Amino acid sequence: MFEKILIANRGEIAVRIIRTCQTMGIQTVAVYSEPDFRSIHVIQADEAVLLGGARPGESYLSIDKIIEAALTTGCQAIHPGYGFLSENPLFAEKVAAAGLTFIGPPATVIAAMGDKIAAKKLAVIAGVPTVPGHSEPVVSLEEALTAAAQVGFPVLLKPAAGGGGKGMRTVDQAMDMASALMLCQQETRKSFGDSRLFVERFIRRPRHIEIQIIADQHGNVVHLGERECSIQRRYQKIIEESPSCALSPALREEMGSLACELARNAGYVNAGTVEFILDEDGSFYFLEMNTRLQVEHPVTELVNSLDLVELQIRIAAGEPLPFRQQDVSLRGWAMEVRICAEDTKRGFVPSIGLITRYAAPRGRKVRVDSGVDAGSTVSVYYDPMLAKVITWGEDREEARKRMVQALNGYHIEGIFTNIDFANQVLTHPVFIKGDIATDFIPTHLLAEDARIAPPLTSLHYMAIATTLIYHLRENLVQNSLLHLKSRVGASSQQKASYEYVAKSDEDIFHINLESTGSELQWRVLAGDTVYLVTTPPLEFYRRRLKLHINDEDVFFRLKYSGNFFEVAFSGIARTFEIYNPREWQLAKYMPPPIEKLRGNILDCPMPGLVVSVKVAAGERVFRGQELIILESMKMESAVSAPGDGVVESVCVKTGDAVETGTILLHFKKD
């Protein structure tokens, strides 16, 4: 067994690998870039080596620097994690040439299976169904249009190298091809060093199903069941679960057997994932093979009671698999949510900055794989994923409810995250039924006609939570002096009643608090509904709140200033204002605030780096025209003209770092 392993990655996956190495008694070496010098993976590793500057090319993508770090620190092996160099055959080849062990498949297999076009050809040989598409990569616009004409619109542009949703776009018509092709090529070139793309038919409402396989150096190949990864946004997975409610035992075995057959034909070794899309009619097609550990591997670990990183390390050290296919049985249900730094209310633009407060959820059957803590800095240079929350239950509903409660108690301040958005998915009636596909988010959450009103009970819970905290804070002094009062002629069971009004947007709730004789127990009337509520002791009031309402533990996240409360619960994020009856009578007549608009400018929608400026002063532009290309968190996005007009001045240039709200250019006034 290895004595020391270098981890060629950062963030939560580096921390997760360190955890397994510590359990196995293996020393670890972390590598880091200049901005990551205080990162958790650097602190937790036994040793750490600085690679270079912030840009991945200067650090985490520098093959020679990483290998030199492994050699100088006396490592015997390198674990690549996922992303960065994990699917780079040249890296695996150079690691082996340096006398080190690459914890993953051989370089030749990475080259074959990591290239989607080559992998598709291998799948055909192995008898695995494939999506109809053009068999050769395209480079030019002419080639892309020709291929699309053969396949038929809509088509999907996909990078020939790499995965993770980078460099993928749907093209609905020929006139959109030029722009999509350019952006895809730029993204895939920067992410994988390869601008080749291929064109395949876009299937409208598929499920995304992937099979986890594990193979040793002795010819044993086993699959560990499937993962449902259909909840996606821009081809980035958000929620994964295992097993999938769409697969019967027979279909699971068929897909698993084909995945293993493909791995055998390719000479695969170590952990890998064969991805399929499942059509509404039950047909399934090979999508790609990921020659590395997947982000969503924890859900497979929980339903199989295995440590996939430990298996990876043991296989790389030459050990055989300790089990056979007949020994594999799935138990219970697991769900995972990816916690990302993004502002979901502003089109999911990246969010950067310092994490000022951080408190991860805890509890039975709740696991958090995190790469950040209070004081961590989130930059534009790396992937927006901060952490993953994984829950387990005896069945899907138990795992789902546990996840909802876990996210209710996940508190991050200083940046925006997708925590509440993920809870919107988890609490949506369609998701609860399991009727999901890759278009779930645009169809059920983002479409204007798909929005549903929050449940009244949830709004009542939020109004009760904010009102109770307001009341207890306002009466803190009186409560602290209760023990000094004379007991003569007074009863400790005497009840007191308090009236408040809680306002959120257009919703107004009349809340009556009635003490039941205990300072921790309340009878609350919200409208015409009665709730029995137990609060924690005052010293436990933080920005996370746990109440016991009608025999149920309920978790909230909240921030308050005066009588204003920002509260989040089960995917609903609202601001509440709390008034006593007299204050409410005055507040009703206050004029609404006036918002000032900024005209004739183009604001930057997200933090990032300016990749390209496509317009100059004096040029006439039209609504929707791409003016500036930004790169943020490994993705490129175009900033388009909000309307027709003439550019008066451009305020940025290629290479500039910009923040949200930075003025990019001015338009001439009418």
N, C-alpha and C positions, 0 to 999 in steps of 0.2 A: 504494500500500500504506500501511496505517496506520503512524504513527510511534510511537504510544503507546496502550496498551489498559489499561483498568481491569478487574480480575477481581473480580466480585461474588460471591465465595465464599471458602471457607476449606479447610484441610486438604489431603489428598492431591490433590484435583482442581485446586486453585489452584496447587500446586507443579508438577503435570503441565502445566498451561497455560503457566506461566512458562517451563518447559523448552523448549517449542516456540517461544515468542516469542523467547527468547534465540537459538535456532538461526536464526530468520528476521531477527534484528537489530531486533526491535521492543521498545521499552521497556515496562515493566509497572508498574502501580500496584496495590498490594494494599489491601484494606480489612480492618479487624479490630475485634473487640470488646475490652473491657477485659481479660478473662482471656487473650486470644490475643496479647498484646503481644510475647511471645517466640516465637511460632509460626514454623515453618520458612517458611511462605509470606510472612510479613512480612519475614523476614531476606533471603530470596532476591529479592524484588521490588526494582525500582529505587527506588520510593517506596512509602510506606504511609500510610494515612489512618485515624485512629481514628473509629469510627462511634458508639459508645456502650456501654451496659452489656452484661451477659452474656446476657440474654434475647434471642432472635432478633428479637423485635419492636422492640427498642431498637437493633439493629445490622444484621444480615444481611437482615432483612425490611423495613428502612426504605428505601423507594423514594426519597424526596426526599433523604435523606442520601447515598445512593450516587450519584445523579445529580449532586448538588452536588460531591461529591468528584471525579467524572470531569471536570466542567467546570473546577474550580479548579486541577486538575493538568494541564490541557491535553490530555486524552485525546480521541481521535476515535471510539473504539468501546468497548463493554462486552461482555465475555464472561461469561455467567451461570453457567457450569459446569453442575452438576446439583443438584437439590434447591433449597431456599430459593425464589428468585424466578424460577428458570429456565423455569417453565411458567406464569408469571403474565402474562396478556395486557396487563393495565394497566401493568406494568413495561415491557414491550416498547413499548407505545404512548407512554409518557412519555419513554422513552429517545429514540425517534424525534422526538418533539415538541421535545426539547431540542437537536436538531441533531446527535445522536450516532447511531452505527450499532449496532444490536443484533445480535450475532453469533448468529443463530438465525433461525427462521422469522418471518414477519410476525405482528403481534399478532392479526389476524383469523384466521389459520390456527391459532395457539396456542389461541384461544378455541374454534374449531370442533373441533379434534382433541384438545385437552386436556380437553374435556368429553366424558366417555365415552359419554354418551347421544347427543349430537350426532354423535360420531365413528362410533357404531354405525349411525346413519341414513345417513351418508356411505358407510360400508362396504357397506350393502345396495344403494345406488345404483350403486356400483362393481362389484357382482357378487361381493363377498367373503362367504363363509359366516360367519354369526354365531351365537353361543351363544343358545339359546332363553332368553328372559327378558322381564321387564316393560319396556315401552318408555319409560315416564315415570318421573321421579325420585319418590322417596317421602320424606315428612317426618315424618308421624305414625305411631304404632304401628298404627292402624287401616289406613292405606294399606299399610304393610309387610306386615301379615297378609293383606290382600286380594291383594296381588301374589304373595305366597308361595303362597297357595292356588291361584292361577292357574298358576304355574310348577310347583309341586309340590316338597315337601321331599325332600332337603336343598337349601337355597338358599345363595347367597353374597351378602352385603351388600358393596357396593363404593362408594367415593366417586365422585361425578360429576366431581370435579376432582382432579388430582394422581394420584400413583402411589406406587411404592416399597413397597407392602404396607401403607402407613399407612391405618387406618380400615377394614380388611377383616376380616370374620369369617364363618365358616360357621355356619349355624343348622340344626340337625337336626330340631327340632320347634317347634311354635307356642309352647309354654310358655317357650322360651329366647329368644324374639324381643325382648321388652321390654329385657332387660339388654344383649343384643348391640347393639340399635339405639342405646341411650343411649351406650354406649362408643364405637361407631363414629362417631356424630355428634360427640362431644366430641373425638375424635382428629382427624377430618377438618376440623373447625372450626379447631382450633389449628394444624394443618399447612398448610391451604390456604385458610382463611378462608371456607369453604363447607361447609355441613352436609348438602347434598343427597346422597342415596344412591340406588342402584338395585339391583334384585333380579334375579338370574339363576340358572339352574339350576347346581347344583354337580356337576361331572363328577368322578367318583371318582379315576381313575388316569390323568390325562393327562400328556403331556410338555409342557413350556413351551418353545416354539420362537419365536425372534424373528428378524426379517429387518432387517439394517442397510441403510438407503437413504441416498443422498446426491443432492441436487438443486441445480442452480445457478439463476441468475436468467435463464437463456436457454432454459429449457424442457427441459433435459437431466435425466433421472432415471435413476439406476443403482442396482442392489442389489449388495451386497458379500457375499452368502452369508448363512448362518444362524448363530445361536448357540443352543446347548442350555443352558437355564437351569432344569432340572428339580430340581436339588438345592436345596431350599428349607426354611426353617423359619419358620412363621407368615408365609408369603408373602414372606419376605425371602430373596433368593438368597444362596447361600453359595459354590457352585462353578459356574463356567460354562465352556463349551468350544466350540470351533469347529474343524471342522464338527460336525454331529450324526450319530451312528452310526445314527439312525433314518430319515434322509432319503436316498432314492435321488436320482440326478441329475435324474430327471424330476420328482419331487415338489419338489425344491429349486427347479427352474426355474418350476414352477407357482406355488408360494408367493411366490417372488421377483417374478414378473411381476404377480401380484395386488397385492403391496405397492406396487410402482411405479405401478400403475394407480390405486390409492387416493391416492397422493401427488400424481399429476397432477391428478386430479379436485378435490383440495383446494387446488391451487395452491401446493404445498409448496416451500419453499426451505431449503437448508442440510441438516445431518445430522438424521436422525430414525430411529425404530425402530418397525416394525409388529410387534406381538406376537400370536402365535397359541397356541392349545392344540391338541395333536395327540392324538386319542383312540386307544385301543388298536386299533380297527378300521381305522385309517388316515385317518379323517375329521379335518379340521382346521377350526377356527373362529377368527374374528377376536376378539381379546381387547381390545386398546386400541392407541393410537399414542402413543408418547412423543416429544414435540416438543423434544427436547434431545439432548445427548450422554448416552450410557448409562454407568453405572459399569463395565460389562463390555466397553467398546469396545476395550481392548487386545488381546483375543483375535482380533478382526476385523483389527486392525492387523497382527498377527504373521503371519496366514495370507495376507494380501493385500499385505504389505510397503508399507503406507501409513501416513501420519500423519493421522488424522482431524481433529485440532485444526488442523493446517495447512490442510487442505482447508476446514474451517469458516471460517477467517479469510480465505482467498483468495476463497471464494464470497461472503462478506459484503462484500469489497472490489470485487465485480463481475466477478471472473475466471470464465471458463467452466471446466467440468470438464476435466481434461487427458486423460481416457480415456473410452471408450464401453463398453457392456455386454459386447461381444465381447472386450474387452481384459482383462476380469476373470477371473482363474483362482486358485483356492485352492491353496496349497501347504503340505503338512504338517498338523500338528495343534497347537492351542494350548489351554491350560487356565489358568484364573484362580481363585484362592482369595481371598475377602475376609477380612482379618484384623480381627476385632472385639473390643472390650473387653467381655467377658462371662464369667461364671462358668458354664461348661457343666455342672459337677457339681452346681450348685444351681438347676437349671431355667433356665439361660441368663439369669440376672438380670444387669443391667448392672454393670460394675466400673469404679470411678473411682479416681483417685489420681495420684501422681507416678510416671512411668516412670523407674526408678532405673538400669536397665541396658538397652541396646538394641544389637543386632547383627543386621543384615539379611543374608539369604543372598546369596551371589555365585556366579557361575559362568557357564559357556557356556550361552547360550539361556535364562538366568534374568533376569527383569526384576522390579524392585520399585518400585511407585509408593507412596510413603509420605508421610504428613503429620506424622510424629512422630519424635522422637529421644530419647536419654537426657536427662532434665530436662523433657520435655513433660508437661503436666498434662492429664488426661482428666476432663472435668466432666460433670455431668448434663444440661447444656443442649443438647448437640449430638449428632448421629448417632454411634453406637458404632464405626463403621468407622474403623480407624486406617490401614490400608494394604491393598495388593493385591499378591499374588505371581502372576506370569505366567510360564509356561514354554512352550517350543516343542519339538516333536520331529518326526521324519520321519513317525511314525504316533502313534496314540492312546497306545499302551503306553509309548513312549519319553517322550512328554510327561508321562504320569502318573508314571512312575518318577522323572523329573527333579523333578517337583513334590514327591513324597514326600521326596526327599533335601533339597530346598530348605527344606521346612518342618521337617525334622529339625534343620536348622542355623539356624532363625530363633529368636533369643533375646530375649525381652522379660521384664523383671522389674519388680515394683512394682504391677502389676495382673494380673488374670486375662485370658486370651485364649482364642479358639477354635482355636488352632493345632493342638493334638492331636486335637480333635474332627474338624477337617477331614481330618486324616490317617487317622482311623478310617474316614471315608467313602471316601477314595482307596484304602485297602487292603482294603476289603470285597469279598469274591468277587463279589457281585452287581453292584457298581459296575464292577469290572474287566471283567465280561462286557458291560457297557453296557446292562443290562436295568433302566433307571431310569425313574422317574416322580416326580411332585411329592409322592407319599406315601413316598418312599424313607426319609427320616429317621425319621418315626414308626413305619414298618413294620419297618425293618431295624436301627435303632440304639436307639430309645427303648422299644420294646415289651419287656416282661419276658421273653417267650418267644422273643425274637429274638436275644438276646445269645449271642455265640459266644466260645469260649475263645481267648485269644491264641495265635498259632503258637508252638510250642516253640522253634523256631530263633530267633525274635525275643526270647523270654525268655532264651535262652542268650546272645545278643549283649549284652543289657542286663546280665546277671550278669557276663559277661566284662569289659565296659567298667568297671563299678563296682569289680570286684575288682582289675583292673589299676591303676586310679587309686589305690585304697586302698594297694595294695602299694607302688607307686612313691613315694607320699607318705610312707609309713612308713619306707621305706628311702632317703629323699632324702639324708640325711647320709652313710650308707655309700657310696652311689653317687658322691657328690661327692668322696669321699676315695680312690676306686679308683686314681687315677693316682699316689698317693703310695706305694702298696704295692710291695714288692720283687718283681721279676719272677723272681728266682732260685727255681727249683723250682716255679714256678706257670705254668699254661697259660692264655692268654687265651681258649681255647676251652672251658675247664672249665664244665660245665653245673650249674645249681642248680635245685632243685625246691621249690615252696612250695605248701602246702595251705590252702584257705580254704573257708568255708561262706557262701553268699549266700542270705539269706532275704527273701522278698517276699510279703506276705500269707500264704497257706498253702503257697506254693511254696518249696521248699528245694533249692538246687543246690550240689553239691560240685564245687569248682573247683580244678584242679591247674594251676599255672603252671610251665612249664619253659623256662628260658632256653636259646636255641640258640647262645649264644656271643656274640651281638650284643645290646647293651643295648636295641635297638629291636625285636627279633624274638623271638616267643614261640611255643611249642607249648602249646596250652591244651586240657586235657581237662575238658569239662563233662558230668558223668554219664559216658556211654559214648561220647560224640562228641568227635572231635579237630578242633580249629580251629587254623589257622596265622594268627597275628596280628602285624601290624606297627604299632607305635605311633609317634607323632611325638616329636621331642625334648622333654625335660621342660619347656623354656621355653614350649612351645606349648600346655600344658595350661591351658585357661580353662574357662568354663562351656559352651563348645561343644567337642566332641571328635570328631576324625576318626580312625577306625581302618581298617586294611586287613585284612579278614578273608576268608580263602579266595579271593583274587583279586578282591575287591570292596571299593570304598570305602564305608564306613558312617559316618553322622553321628549324633551324640547331643547332647542338651542335658542338662546335669546341674548339680546343686548339692549340696554335701556339708558335713557338720558331724560331725566325729569319724568314727564308723563308719556313719553314716546318709547315704544318697545318694538324692536325688530325681532320677530319670532319665526322659527322654521319648524314644521312638523309634517312628516309623511309627504314630502314633496310640495308642500304649500309654504311659501315664504311671504309674510305680510308684515306691514307696520301697523301697530295698534296705538291709538291715543286713548288714555284712560282719564275720565272726568268723574267728579262727584256731581250729584244732580244740579247744584247751583252753578258750577263751572260749565256744565253742559248747556245750560240755558244761554250763557254768554257766548260760548263757542259756536253755537248754531248760527249766529249772526255775523261772524267774522268773515271778511272777504277772502276768496281763494287767492293763493299766491300767484304771481305773474312770472312766467318763465321768459327769460330773454333769449332771443334767437340770434345766432351768429350767421350773417349772410355773406354771400359772395366769397366764401372760402371752402376749401376741401380739407376737412379734418382727417387725421390719421385714425383709423378705427381700432388699431391694436399696436402694441409695442413690437418692434422688429428692426430689421435692417433693410435699407433700400437696395434692391437688386437691380432695378432698371427704371429709368424715367423715360416714358414713351411720348412725351409732349414737350413743347417749348413755348415760350411767351409769344403771344400773337396768334397762335393757332386756334382755329375754331374746332370745338369738340361737340360731341353729341351724346345724349343720354345713353348710359350703358357702355360707352367707349372706355377701354382700359387705359388709364393714365399713368399709374405707378404700380410696380410689382414689389411686394414686400416679402421677406422671408422671416418667419418666426417659428421657433420650435420645430425646425426641420421640415416645415411646409411652406409653400409659396402661395400667395394670394394676390389677386389683382384688386386695386382700388379704382373703381369706375366713376365716371362723371355722373353726378346726380341729376343733371339736366343739360339742355343745349346751352352753349355759351362760348365765350372767347377767353382764353387764358391770358391774364394780365402779367403774372409773374410766377415762377416756380421757386419754391423756398428750400428744396432739398436736392441732393445729388446722390448718385450711386455710391454706396458704401456708408452713407450716413446711418447712425442709430437714431431711431425715432421712438417717441412714447405715444401712448393713447392721447389724442387731443392735439398733438403737434400739427401746426398748419403746414400742409404739403404744398398748396398753391392758392393763388388768388384768381378769381374770375373778374372780368370787367363788369362794372355796374351798368345796368340797362339805362 
